[in-house]
Amino acid sequence: MDGAARTDARTAWIVSALLAALAGAFSLTRIQSYDYWWQLRTGRWIVENGAVPFEDVYTYTVPGAAYLDIHWLHQLGLHAVHSLAGHGGIVVAKFVLVLLVLGLAGSIGWRRERAAVSGVALGLMLALASERFLPRPELPSFVLLAAIAWLLERDRRPGAGPYAWGVVAVQLVWTNLHGLFAVGIAFVGLHLAGEILDGFVARHFDRARCRRLFGVLLASLAMAFVNPNGVDGALYPLLQFGMIGPDTAGAGWVVELERFFGPTAHPLQQAVAVALCGLTLAALVANRRRLEARDALVFGAFLFLALSARRNLALFAIAVAPILVRNAHAWLDTRPPARGLSRVAAGLTVTLLLVGTIDAARGELSRRLGWARSHGLGIAERTYPEGALAWIERERPEGPIFHHMSDGGYLLFHLFPEYRVMMDGRLEVYGHETFQRFNTAEPAGFARLNEQYGFGVVLLAFRNNFYDALVTKLYTSPQWKLVFVDDMSVVFVPSDTRHGRLDPKDPDFFPPLEGQRPDEAALTLHSRIRLLMALQRPGDALALWEANADSHPSFAEQPWVHVGLLIRAGRLDEARGRHLDAVSAGPHEPKRLQALALLAR
């Protein structure tokens, strides 16, 4: 092996190692998924009952409602891994699945002498898809999509054998795993359409490949019906696609359903998506003389998916990254870059991957991409209402529980069958109208539900949801009493029950802030201030703000909150002065400040 070959081999090894490390930095994170709990509990239910559920067994609101459980195989897998290795084993399994995605997608077009090309494409792919590296059926779906892309690519190699038929087995698994199995069928259809279009352009059809892809497409369609739900399961993707757009029932509550260029999108995430899209489009245009129609069709179809909902960005990244690599190599083959330029490109790629991996390992890159998770094995802290759950398990209050959708899975995993839940993340069980009616934070909506169900426990996860008005209503109502509070949730029960009432004046009302990072502590303090305001304690809220304003920079960035607290505490002269100081310091939401100034007068 000559010097150049040794350099290429060393660079390829470094790029591969950094990509694997980046995958680990993005996926070895604590569990922070709300649907994880009901999916894990359903896996245990399937094992206990020896069957897939066909109707709801978890709720007191829609008991017996039709439950089209298309994810049963994923749920069994979750239960198996959890039984063997607990929640930490689930985190490790996430990492393994992400490595499989990386290996399958990365092997398409990989060239040792140009490892930088794959390094750039796969690095962008991991960054863009990382938000969806969760213990949900999406993640194995990503593996199966990458597997289909790999099989179809291998099928094109002369003398490699009919790899395309392996897609049929993949589709059989996918059909019983997740509703995204329709994406695999569409992927085969796009490749078949590309073969036909290329045949028309070249006036020469590869009839054997066209027949093989057509047969694989028909067989994959047939696999859609091989599931416990039969025709309903095969048609489930139509129902799912109706639930994942920005105009569906979940929009406004579920960030992943919003459009990519919506208000929740983060600039860096958008920049990564634009970079991957722009580089791929540039590679397609540069390689236009040898462009294969399948690449253009797949690129267009998955770009449409990505633009329709934020959750589809991962699908786009996995489908498009190999297209970028393959077409970039095809173009570079016609005009090989100078050896010096190749070395510079390789050095820049390695540097970017190294910096990105270190940043991701520190948790900073994920925050800049618009999501934040803590590294480690097990369950993320301050994500679920653990304290409220412990109170319910200890006190065993009577009556149904009112709670947010996101807490339903966590509650049913720990409390079922002793308690049933109001709702969870299975939108297909409730329907749009029922989902919107249950997912209320307004006092009027709560009153209507309470009249129907007669709640015995009201669990409000105020840290993650805006329950301020409802907390105020219950706290000031003689029919309810506050019995539990921590930095995640509050619990109310009817006043005539045996449980003791909490007093916000108690100096031990909140637990001490211990072991929290400064940014985490600031979030906790903000939620405490919101809660004190909702509990009609503006003086205590203002004192908490002023006691911590110098310790946390985020307080100084929100002067209008201080103005509002001063107003509510009756210190109007100070509110006017603070308002003027904020306006002169910079443009801090001037309309909001002007409104508060009017109140202060």
C-alpha positions, 0 to 999 in steps of 0.5 A, a space after each residue: 500500500 503506497 503513502 496515498 492509499 495509507 492516508 486514505 485508509 487512515 482518513 476513512 477510519 477516522 471519519 467512520 469513528 467520528 460518525 459512530 461517536 456522533 451517533 452515540 452522542 445523539 442517541 445515548 440520552 436518557 428516555 424523554 418520550 411520553 409515548 414510551 410508557 404506554 407502548 412499554 406497558 402494551 408490550 407487557 399486556 400482549 405477553 400477559 394476554 397472549 394476544 394483540 389488543 383490539 380495543 381500549 383497556 386503559 381509559 375510563 373515558 373511552 373503554 372498549 373503543 377500537 384500538 388499531 395497534 399497528 405497533 405491537 411488534 415494537 411494543 414486544 421488543 421494548 418489553 423484551 429489552 426492558 425485561 432483560 436490561 431495564 431502561 438503561 438497556 432501552 437507551 443502549 438499544 437506541 444507540 444500536 439502531 442508530 448505528 444500523 441506520 448509519 451503517 446501512 445508509 453509509 455503505 451506499 456510495 462509500 469510497 475510502 479515497 473520498 470518505 469526506 463526501 460520506 462524512 459530510 452527508 452522514 454528519 448532516 443526516 445524523 444532525 437532522 434526524 437526531 431529534 427523532 432518536 427516541 424509543 419509539 417505533 419510528 427509530 426501527 422504521 428508520 433502520 428498515 428504510 435504510 435497509 430497503 435503500 441498501 437492498 435496492 442499491 445492492 440489487 443494481 450491482 452486476 452479478 450481485 443477485 436479486 437483493 430486491 426481493 429482500 425488501 419483501 421480508 423487510 416490509 413484513 416486519 415493518 407492517 407489524 411495527 409502524 404505520 410508516 411501512 407505507 413509506 417503504 412501499 412508496 420507496 420501491 414504487 419510486 425506484 420502479 418509476 425511475 427505471 421506467 423513466 430512464 428506459 424512456 430517455 435511453 430508449 432501452 429498458 432493463 426489463 429484468 430489473 423492471 419486472 423484479 421491482 414490479 414483483 417486489 412492489 406487488 409482494 410488498 403491497 401484499 405484506 401490508 395485509 399480513 398483520 393482526 388487524 387485516 385490512 384495517 392495519 393495511 389502511 392504517 397509514 392513510 389514518 396516520 398521515 391524516 394525524 401528522 400534519 399541521 392542521 390536525 388535532 394535535 397541532 399546537 400541542 405536539 411540536 413534531 406535527 408543525 411545519 418545518 418552517 413554523 414558529 417552533 423551528 430553530 435556525 440551526 436545524 433549518 440551516 442543517 436541513 437547507 445544507 443537506 437539501 442544497 448540497 443534494 440538489 447541487 450534486 443532482 444538477 452537477 451530475 445531470 448528464 448521468 442523473 438517474 430518475 430514481 434519485 430525482 423522484 426520491 429527493 422530491 417525494 421526501 422533500 415534500 414529506 419534510 416540508 409537511 411536518 417537522 417529524 418527517 425531517 428524519 425520513 428526508 435525511 435518511 433517504 437523501 444522504 445516500 443520493 448526495 453521496 452517490 451523485 457527488 462521486 459520479 460528478 467527481 469521477 469526471 473531474 477528479 480534484 487535485 490531491 492537495 484539495 482532497 486533503 484539505 477537504 478531508 481535514 475540514 470534514 474531520 475537523 467539523 465532525 470532531 467539533 460537532 461530536 464534542 459539542 453533541 457530547 456536551 449537550 450543546 449541539 442538540 440544544 442549538 438544534 432545538 431539542 435538549 436531552 441529558 446523556 446517560 442511561 435510564 429516565 430523564 429527570 424532571 420530565 415526568 410527574 414522579 412526585 405526583 405519582 408517588 403521592 397517588 401510590 401512597 395515598 390511594 385517593 378515590 375517583 378518576 384522575 384528570 391529567 394531561 395527555 402527555 402524562 397518561 402513558 406514564 400514569 397507566 404504566 405505573 398505576 394500571 389496572 388499579 387506576 385507569 387514565 383519562 387519555 394518552 398519546 394514542 390519538 387514533 383511539 380518541 379521534 380528533 374531537 374527543 382529543 381536543 375536548 380532553 386536552 384542555 387547560 381552561 377552567 370552563 373545559 375542565 368544569 364540563 369534563 368534571 361534570 361528566 366524569 367526577 374527578 377525584 384527583 386533578 394532576 396538573 403538570 404545570 412545569 410543561 403546560 400552561 395550567 395557570 388559570 386552572 390552578 387559580 380556579 381550583 385553588 380559590 374554589 371551596 370544592 377543591 384543596 391543594 394536597 401536593 406540589 413539587 417542581 413538576 406538578 400540583 395535585 388537587 382533590 375534593 375538599 371533603 376527602 381525608 387528605 391534608 391541605 397544603 399552605 403556600 405560606 409554608 417555608 417548606 412549600 417547595 423542595 430545596 434546589 439541589 444538584 441542578 445546573 444553573 440553566 435547569 435551576 433557572 427553569 425551575 425558579 421560573 415555574 415556581 414563580 408562575 405557580 405562586 402567581 397562580 396560587 394568588 401569592 404575588 408578593 412571594 413570587 416577586 420575592 423569589 424573583 428578586 432573590 434570584 435575579 442576580 444569579 441567573 442571566 435569564 431573569 435579566 432577559 425578561 424584564 417584562 416579567 419583573 414589571 408584571 410581578 411588581 404590578 401584581 404586588 401593588 408596587 406601581 411606581 417601581 413597575 413604571 421605573 422598571 418599565 422605562 429602564 427596560 425600554 431604554 435598555 433595548 427592544 424587549 417585546 415593546 408591545 408587551 411592555 407598553 401594555 404593562 406600562 398602561 396597567 401600571 398607570 
